[in-house]
Amino acid sequence: MASVLVLNGPNLGRLGSREPDVYGSQDLVALEALLVADVEAMNLPEPVTVDLRQTNDEAELISWLYEAVDTKTPVILNPAAFTHYSYALRDAAALVTKAGVELVEVHISNPHARETFRHTSVISGIATGVIAGFGFGSYRLALRAVLAL
């Protein structure tokens, strides 16, 4: 059985209640249900598991990226605040793509339409692709992309 890791960084565990005008009113449970339903609707020849995780801990997120390298599991990554400054996370994400595994950076909002400090991502340059600004649709598009690759 194939799997896709959907990794979420700090504060995303508060989706649904944190700044709903920016991030919407749905939580990670709703996101996981959407992604699982999308996989089922695709009628893929091989079953695919959506493994959605969230942490506020940079080290844990890095460990999950190592796991993706070791298991050759594609990653959908919303690094959240780590996007803008975590070179340690960037280096771990680079290991994923250098291993030939897809890694799509996603953002619920469009960072370029927000505060200036959010305009720079240390992850984008090593990601397979970047999708931002479509709410949970960013994850859904990323899922289709990694399954198509």
N, C-alpha and C positions, 0 to 999 in steps of 0.2 A: 504494500500500500504506500502510495506517495503522500507526502505531507508538505504543507507550506507553513512556515513560521511567520506569524504576524506579531511583530514586536513593538511595544509602545513604551515610551520613556516617561519621564516625570510629569506628574499632575494629570496624566490622561486617565487615571483611575477615578478622577472626579468629573469625567464627562457626564453631561446631563444636568449637573448643578453648577459647574464652573463656567462662567461667562457664556450662557446659552446664546447670546447675541452673536458671539464669535464662533463657538464650537457646536451649537445646536443643543437640542434637549434630550437626545438619546445617549445611552451609556454604552459601555463596552459589551455588555450582554446583548444588547440590540445589534451592535456591529457584528458580533460573532454569529448571531442568528442570520443576519443578511448574507454574510459570506458563505455560511454553510448552505443556505438556500440557493445561492448562486452556483455553487459547485454542483449541487444536486440537479439544478436545471440545465447544466451543461451536458449531461449525459455522457460523461467522459468514459473512455474504454477501460480505465483503471480507477478504482476509488481513490479519492484525495481527501485527506484530513486537514482541517484548518486548526492550527495550534496557536491560539491567540493568548498572548501573555502581556503583562504590564508590570513595570517596576519603577520605583523612584531611585533605584540604586544603579549607578553607572557600572560598577563592577559586575553586577548580575547581568546587565544588558550585554556587556562584553563577553561574558561566559556563554551566553546564549548564541552570540555570533560565532564563537569558537565551535559550539555544538553544530551550527549550520555548516561550517567548513568540514568538520569531521564526518557528518552524515550526508553531505552534499544536498542539503535541504534549501530550497529557495526561500528568500526572506523578503517580507514587506516590512519596512522599518519606518516608524514615526519616532524619530529621536527626540521630539519635543524640544525643550530648552537646550539639550545637549547638541542640537543641530549647529548652534552658533559658536561653540567654543571647545567641544570635547575632541581633542586630537587623539586621545586614547581610543575613543569610540570610532573615530575615523580610521585609525590604523587597524582596528579589529574588523571593521566593515570592508576595508581594502583586502584583507585576507579572504573574505568571502568571494569577492569578484575575481581576485587573482587565482582562486581555486576553480574558476569557471562556473561558479554558482551565481544565479541571478539575485540581485538585491535592488529592490525598488524603494526609493525614499518617497514617503507620502506625508502630506500635511492636510489637515482638515480645512484650515483657512489658507489664504494666499499670503505667504510671508512677505512678498514684495509689495503688498497693499497695506502693510502694517508699519509699525515703528521701524526706523532705519536699522537698528541693531539686529532686526530679524531678517534683513535682506541677504545676509551672508550665511551660507551653509558650508561647513567643512566636510560634509558628507557627499554633497551633490557631485563633486568632481570624480569620485570613485564609484558612484552608483551606476547600475545598469541603466536606470532611468529615474526620472523625478515626476511625480504627479501631485499637484497642489491646488487647493481652492475649491474643490468640489464636495466638501463635507465628507460624509461616509462614502460618497461616490469615488473619492480618490482611492480608497482601499479597494473598492469593487473593480475599478479600472486596473489597478495594480495586480489584483488577483488574476484577471483575464490575461494580462501581459505575461506574468510569470508562467501561467499554464500554457500559453501559446508558444513560449520560447523553448 
